[in-house]
Amino acid sequence: MRKAIAAVVFVLALLFLIVVDAQAVEAALANPPFMEGPLDSIYILSDGTVTGTSSIQISGNTYTFTDNIKGYIVVQKDNVVIDGAGYTLSGEGSLGTGSLYAVEPTTGINLLHTEGVTIQDLKIVNFVIGITPTTNVAITRNYIAYNQIGIAEPANAAITENYIEYNDLGISSGSSSNKNNKITGNTIANNNNGIKIMLISSDATNNVISGNNFTRNGFAAINLMGCSGVTISDNTITATVPGIGSNITAGPMGAGISFIHAHDNRIFGNYIADNNYGVSFSSGSNNNIFYSNDFINREQVAVIPKSEDTSKLDGLVETWDNGAVGNYWSDYLTKYPNAAEVDGSGIGDTPYTIDPQNVDHYPLMAPVNAPPPPEASINPYLSARPSLIGSQITIEGTLSYGGTGVSFAALQISYSVDSGTSWNEIGMVNTDVNGDYSATWLPPDVGTYQIRVSWEGNATIPKTFTVVYLLVVASQTNDLISVGSNSTITLFNFNADTQEITFNVSGPSETTGYVKIYISKTLFQNVTEAAVYLDGEQINYTTSSTDESWILYFVYSHSTHNVAVKLANAVPESPSSVEVWLATATIVTCAASAGFLLYLKKRKH
C-alpha cells in the first residue's frame, strides 16, 4: 500500500512560468487551452439584431463583448464596430480546412457580405481563419493568435496596432483585389509567414507595410510572391530563423523579406538584423529598389536556389540605392577595410558589390535606423517556504527595461482558474527602488491556476505582462532545488533513487548558455562533491551559497545538450517515503531564459 501511495504522489505539482508579454514570446506553433462548451453560431443581421449569443451588447452601431465567447460571428450589416473590450472569441482549433469566401464555423469573423466594419480590442484565437474577407475594414488593437491564417484577403483595409502571433500566416493576401492596404504599427511575431502577399495581377497593389515590428518569424517576416507596387518602410525585422514552418515548397526559410517572382517594390528605412537571410530572392524577382536600410549580421543578401557562384544573384537585377543614398551593410568595412567617408556625407567611397549587376553605389558608413528599443520584462517566479495547501505562495520578481530596474511602478496581480477566460484580482504591488517586487497569495484550493503580473507602462516604456501557470495538489514540501538558465530547458527530471537531476538545454548557435542551480543545504551537505555532466562528459562548475542554499553555476556553448547533475552526497531518502513537488518554469524572453523548481519532503511515519 505504501508503495502504491508513493507511486501516486511521486510527481505532485507542475508549474510552467511563461512570459507572454507584448514584446517577446518564444516561437511555438501550439494552440492554447480551448474554451469549454459548444461552438456558438452568431449573426449580426442586416437589421442590426444579434442572434446566437447574449454576450454582445448593442449601442447604436457598436457591438460590445460582455464576456468571452466560444463561437464564430457572421456580420451582415455594414459600418458596424465590433468592440471586444478585451474579451476573447475562440474557435475549436486551427487544424482542418476553411474557406476565404464562404461562411464556415472555422472562421472567427466572416465579413463576406459587408464592408466598413471596425474590429477592435478583441482576442481572436483557435480558428482556421481569424478574419476574412476584409474589405474596407479597420482592424486595430486586437490580439490574433493560434490560427492558420490570422487576417485573410484584405482590400482597402487599415490594419493597425495589432499583436499577431503563433499563426501559420499572420496576414495573407492572395487575389487581384487585395490592394490599397495600410498595415502599420503592428507587432508580428512567431508566425511562419508574418505577411504574405502573393499571386497578384501585374497591376501595382499599392500596399503599404510600415512601422511594424517583425520578430522571430520562421519562413519569412514579409513574403512577396508575384506582386508589385508594395512599399515596405520603417519596419524593424529581426530574428527570422528556420524552425517554425516545415511545409515549404519555394524560397528560403528564415528570410527577413523574401521575393519570389516579385518586382518593382520599394524597400527603405528598415532595420533588418539577425535574420537567417536579410533579404532573399528567387527567379523572376527584378527591379526592386532598396535604400536607407540597415542590413546587420548573418547572410544579408541571398538567392534561392543558389548558383554555383554564390556571390551572384543568378541574373536578377535589383537597385540598391536611390541615386544618392544606399544602405548600411554591417560587413562593409570588413569587406572594404580601406573605405573612407566622402566629405562628411556618411557615404563610403567604395561601392558595395553583391555581384556585377547588383551594386550599392552609395553605401552608408553607419546605421541610419534605430534598433528596436529594449523590452520591458517582469520575470516573476513563485516560491513557497513551505508550500502547503492553506499556506501562502510568494510571487516575486523584477520589472526591468533595458536591463535596468523600473522603480516605484504599480503592478497588478490577478489569477484565473479557467485558462485565462476570466481574471480575479489578487491585488496591487509596487516595485522598490531596484525594480524588485514581492507579494503573497493564498491559493483557495487545489487546481490549476494562471497568475498574471501586468504593468500598464508609462510615456517611454511600453506595457507588459507575464502569466504564470500553476498546478497545485495537496502536498507538504520543505526542501528546495531550483534551476535557472538562459537556455530553453526540456525533459526535466529528478530521480529520487539516484539523487540525479537531468534535463536538456538548447539555444542559438554562437552564443553562450548558463545554468544556475540552487540546492537546499538541508538536502545536500557538501556542494563540492556534486558532479556535473554535459553530454556525458564531466565539466567544471563554480560554487557559492546563500544562508539556505548551495549554488552551482556552469556555462557551455549553445547547441542542444543533455545535462546531468549527480548529488553524490545527498541526504539519503527512502524511495517509498519521498513526496515530490516538481515545478518546471520556462521564462521566455529575448534570451529565452528558463527556470525550474523542485521541492522534496520526507513523509512522516
N, C-alpha and C positions, 0 to 999 in steps of 0.2 A: 504494500500500500504506500509506504513512504517513497519507494522508487517511482511509483506512478504519479504521486504528487509532485515529486521533483521534476519529472518529465514535463508536467503541465506548467510548472512555474519557472522553468529554466529561462525562457525569454518572456519577460513580463511587460516591457514597455518599449515603444519605438517612437522616437521623436525626429522629425525632419525639420530643419531650420532652413528656410528658403527665402532669399531676398527676391522680391518681385517688384522692386521699385521702378519708377518710370524712367530710369536711366540705364539700368543694367540688368539683364536677365540671361542666364545661361541658356544656350540654344538646345532645345529638345522638342521634337515634334510629338508630343503626347497630350492626350486630352485631359482636362481637369475632371474632378469628380462630377458625374452627371446629376442633374436635379431629379428628384424622385417624382413619380406620378405620370399620368398620361400626357400626351402632346396635344395642346390646345390648338384649334384652328380658329384664328382670329381675323375678322374682316373689319376694315374701316370702309363703310359703304359710301357710295356717291352722295347719299343724302346726309352724311355726317355721323350716322349712328355706328355703334361698335357692337359686334356680336362675338361671342366665344370667350369672353373674359369679363370679370368685374374689377380687374386690377388696372384699368386705364380710366382716368378722369378726363372729361371733356370740358374745355373752356374756350368757346369760340372755335377757332381753327387749330387750337393747341390740344394735343392728346398726351397727357402726362401719366407715366407709370406711377402707381402707388404701391407696388410690390414687385418681386421677381416673378417672371413668367416663364414657364416651360411651354413653348409653342411657337408657331410661325404666324406672321402677320402679312395679309394681303391688303394693300392700300388701293382704293378705287376712287378716292377724292383728291382733286388737285389742291396744291398750295396749302398743305397742312404742315404743322410742326409736330413731330414725334419727339417728346422730351422724356428721356429715360430717367431723369432725376437721380442718376447714379445706380439704378437698378439693372438687373440682368435679364436678357432674353436668351434662353438656352434651347438648343435642339437636342437631338438624340445621338449626335456623333458626326464626325467628318468623313467617315467611311461610307462608300456607296456612290451613287450617281445622282446628278441633279441636272436641271435644265436652266439655261440662261434666259429663255424666253417662254417659260410656261410656269404655271402655278404648281409648286411642289412643296411637300412638307419638309423637304431637306434644305429649303431656302429660308433664311431668317426673316427678311423683309423683302417682299416682292412688290416692285413698283411698275409692273408691266403695263398697267392701264392708267398711269397717272404721270404727272410731272410737277415741278415746282415744289417738291417736298423737302423739308428740312428734318434731318435726323441728328439729334444732339444728346450728349451726356448719357449714352446708353452703352452697356456691355453686351456684345453680340458674340456668343461662343457656341461651339459644338454643332456647326452646320456644315453641309457640303458647300453651300454658298451663303455668305453672310448677308449681302445686299445685292440685288440685281433686278432689272437693268436700272441704271442710274442716269436718267436723262433730265437735265435742268434741275439738278438737286444740289442741296448743300449738306455735306456730311461733316460734322465738326465735333470735336472733343469727345469722341467715342473710344471705347476700348474694344478692339475687334481681334479675336484670337481663336485658335484651335479650330479653324475651318480649312477646307480645301482651298477655297477662294474667299478672301475677305470681302473685297468690293469688286464687282464684275460689271463690265460693259458701261463705263462712264461716258457721257457725252454732255458737253456744256456744263460740267459739274465742278463745284468748288469743294475740294476735299482738304480740310484744314485741321490742324492741331489734334489729330487722332493718334492713338497709340495702337500700332498694328503689328502683331507678333504671332509666332507659332502657327502660321498658315503655310500651306504649300505655295500659294500665290497671294501676296498681300493685296495688290491691286492688279487686276487683269483686264486688258483691253484687246479685243480681237476682231473688230468689224470696222468697215469703212466709215461708219457713222460716229465712231468714237473719237471726236475731235473737240478742240477748244476747251480742254480741261485744265484747271488750275489745281495742282497738287502741291500744297505749301505747308510748311511748319509742322509736319508730322514726324513722329518717331516710328521708324520701320525697322524692326529688329527680329532676328531669329526666324526668319522665313526662308523657304527655299529660294524663291524669287521675291525680291521686295516689290518691284513694279515691273510688269511685263507688258510691253506694247508690241503687238505683232499683227502680221497679215493685213496691214492697212493698204488701201489703194495707193496709187502713185501720187495722189494729191497730198499736199502738206497737211499735217494733222493739227498744227498749232497747239500742241500740248505743252504745258509749262510745268516742269518739275523743279521747284526752287525752295531753298531754305529748309530742307528736310534733314533729319539725322538718320542715316542708314548705318546699322552696325550688326555684325555677326549674322549676316545672311549667308546662305550656303552656295547656291549656284551663281547668283548674281544679285547685287543690290538693285541695279537697273538693267533690264534686258530689253534691247531694241531689236525687233525682228521684222525685216521687210517694211520699215516705216521711215518717214522723213518729216522734217519740219518740227522736230521736238527740240525744245530748249531745256537744257539741264544746267542750272546755275546755282551757285551759292549753297551747295549741299555739303554736308560732312559725310564721307563714305569711308568707313573703316572696318577692318577685321572681317572682310568677306573671305571665307575659307571653306574648302570642301568639308563634307561630313554630315550635312543635314539631309540633302536630297541625293538619291542614287539612281532614279529612273531618268537618266539624262541621255538624250539622243543627239543633241547638236551643241556645239560650242563648249567652252571650258567650264570647269567648276571653280568657284572662288574668285570671280571677276567683280571688281567694283562696278564697272559698266561694261556690258557685253554687247557687241554689234554683230548681228547675223543678218546679212543682206540689208543692212540699214545704211542710208545715205542722206547727205545734206541735213545733218543735225548740228546744232551749236552747243558746245560744252565749254563753260567758262566759270571762273570764280569758285571752283570746287576744291575742297580739301580731301585728297584721295590718298589714304595712308594705310599701310599694314594689311593690304589685301593680298590674296594669293597672286592675282594679277591686278594691276591698277585698272587698265582697260584692255580688252581683248577683241579680236576681230576674226571673222570667218569670211569666206569668199563672198564677193558681191557687196562688200561694205566699202564705200568710197565717198570722198568729198565731205567728210565730217570735219568740222573746224574746232580746234582746241586752243584756248588761250587763257592766261591768268589762272591756271590750275596749279595746285601743288601735287606732284607725284612723289610720294615718300615711301621708301623701303620696298623690299621684295621686288619681284619682276614687274616693271612698271608698264611695259607695253608688250603684248604677245599676240601671235597669230595662231589660231587653232583650226585645222591641224597644222603643226609646224612644218616648214620646208626643211630640206637637208641643211640649208644655211639658215640657222635660227635667228640671224641678225636681220633678216629681211621679212617684209610683210607680204610675200608672195604676190607682188604686183599691185597690192592695194595702195592707193594714194590718198592720204589724209592731209589736212592742213594743220600745222602745229603752231601757228602764230596768226595774228590778225594784221600783219604788216608793220606793226610797231611793238607789240608785246607778245612774248611767248609764254612759256610755262616754267615753273621751278621743278628741277629734277634733283632728287637728293643725292644722286651719284655723279652730278655734273663735275665737281672739282676732282673727284676720283678719276673720272674718265678723261678729264682735260685739266691736269694739275697746273698748267701754265696759263689758264684762262684768267682774264682780269676784267674788272668792271669798266664800262665805257663811259668816261666823263661823268661819273656820279649818277648815271641813269638807272642803276640797278640791273642793267642788262650785260650779260657776258659778251666778250669779244670773239668767242669761238662758238659757232653754231653747234647745236646738239643734234647729232646724226643718229637716227634709228636705222635707216638704210638710205641708199642714194636718192630714193624717191620720197622719203619721209624725213624732213629736216626741220627742226625748230631753229629759225634764223635769229631769234631774239630771246634766248634762254635767260631766265631770271636768276640772279645771284643768291636770292634769299626767298623764303616762303612769303607769299602775299596774302594768304588766307589764315585766319586764326584757327589753331587746332581746337578740337572740341573742349569745352570748359570742363573742369573737374566735376566729378559726380558726387552728389550728396549721398551718404550712406548712414544707416542706423546701426547695423551689425549687432543685433541683440543675441544673447544666449540665455538659456534657462539654467538655474541651479536649484538644488533642493538639499538642505543640510539639517536633518534628514528629510527625505521626500516620502510622505505618508499621506494616504487619504485622510483628510482632516488637518493636514499640516499645510503651510504656505509654500508656494513656489516663488522664487525670486526671478524677476525679469530685469536684466541689466545689460548695458552695452554702452556704445559711444556714438554720438551723432557727429559726423565729420564731413568736411568739404575740402577736397584737395589735400587730404592728409592732415588737416588742422581741425581740432575740435570746435564745434559750434556751441558757444556758451549761452546759458540762460534762455534756451529755446523750450517752448512748451510742446510736449509730445502727448498725443492722445493714444491711450492703450485700450483695446477692446478685444472681445473674444466672440467666436462663433461656434455653434455646435451643429451647424447644418451646411458645412463645406463652403462657408462664406456667403450664403444666401442672405442671412441677416446677422447683425452685429450687436452685441451687448457691451455697454461701456464699463470698463474697469476703472478708469479714472485718468487724470492728467498728471504728468510728472515733468519737472523742469530739469534741464541739463545743468551741470555745475560749470565752473569756470573753464574746465578742461573738455567740456562736451560730454562728460560721463553722466549716466542716469541709472537709477535703480528703483524698482518698485516690487512690492509683494502682492501675491494674489492667491486666494484660496479656491481651487477648483471645487465646484459644488458637488461633483460626483465623479464616478468613473466614466470613461467615454473618450471620444475623440474631440479635440479642441483645435481651433485655429486662434492664435493670439496675434493681433496686429498692432504694430507700433507705427504711428504715422506723424508726419510733420508737414505743416502747410507751406513751409518755405518763407522767403522774405523777398525784398526787392531785388536782391542779387543772386540768391541761391534758390534753385527750383525745389518744389515739394518732392517728398519721397515717402515711401512706406515699406514696411517689412512684415512678412507673415511667417509665423512660427506654427508648425504642425505638431501637436502633442497628443499622443495616445496614453491615457492614464488607466492603469488597472490597480487593483488592491495589492499593495506590497509594502514591506518595510525595507528601507535602504539606509546604508551608513557610508561604507567606503566608496571612494570615487576614483575613477580613471577617466580622464578627458584627453582627447586627441584633436589638435588643431593643425591646419595645413593650408597653404595657398594652392594646393593641387585639388583636383576632383578625386574624391575618395569613394570607392565602391567595394562591395563584398567584404564589409567589415564583420569580423567575427572574434569572439573571445571563447577560448577553450578552457573551461573550468578545471578539466582533468590535468592538462599540461601547463596551465597558467601561461598561455601564449595568446598574444593579440596578433591577428593577421588582417591585412586589407590591401587593396590595390590603390596606387596613386597614378594619376596621369595629368599631363599638361602640355602646353605648346612647346615645340622643339626650340632649342637655342635659348631657353630660359631656365632659371634655377628654381627648384621646388624645395620646400622645407616641411618638416613635421615637428611639432612640439607636443610632448606627452606629459601630462600631469598624473602622478600616481600617489594615492593616499599613503602616508607614512605608516598608518595602522595596517595597511595591507602588505606593504613591501618594505623590508628592513634596510637593505643596502643597495642603493641605486647603481653603484659601480659594478655589481655582479650581474646586471642585466646584459643581454646580448641582442644586438640589432642586426638583421639580415636584409639585404636588398637583392632580390632575385637569387636568393640562396647564398650570397657572398656576405660574410660578416663585415660590417662597416663601423667606423668610429662615430662617436656621438659625444656631445658635451653635456654636463650636468649642472644644475643649480637647484635651489629649493625655496619654498615658502614655509611658513610655520606649519602648514598642514600637509604639504605635498612635495615629492621629488619631481624634478623637471628634466626630461630627456629631450635633446634637440639635435637634429641631424639634417643635412642637405643632400641634394642629388641633382643631376641634370635631368630635366623633364623629358619624359617619354611615357611609356606605361610600365610600371614596375610593381612587383609583389613585395610587400614589406611584412616581416615577421619580427615581433619583439617578444623575447623569452624572458620571463620574470623568474630567473633561476632560483632565487631565494625567497620567493613569495611565501607569505604565511600560508601553511597548508590548509586546504579546505576539503572536507568530505564531499565528493560529488553529489551524494544523496541528500546533502543538507544545505546546498547553496541556492539562494534565491538571487536572480539577476534582474536588474533593470538595464536593458540595453537601449541606449538613446543615440541615434545617429543624427548628425546635423550637417547639412551642406549649405554653406553660406555662399551664395552665388553673387560675386561682384565682378568687376573687370578682371581681377586677378583670380577669379574662380576659387576663392578660399573655401575651406571646409572644416568642420569640427565635429567631434563625436563625444558623447558622454556615456560612461559605463558605470553603473552602480552595482555594488555587491553587498550582501548581508548574510551572515550565518543565521539559519533558522534556530530559534530557541527550542530546546527539547523539554 
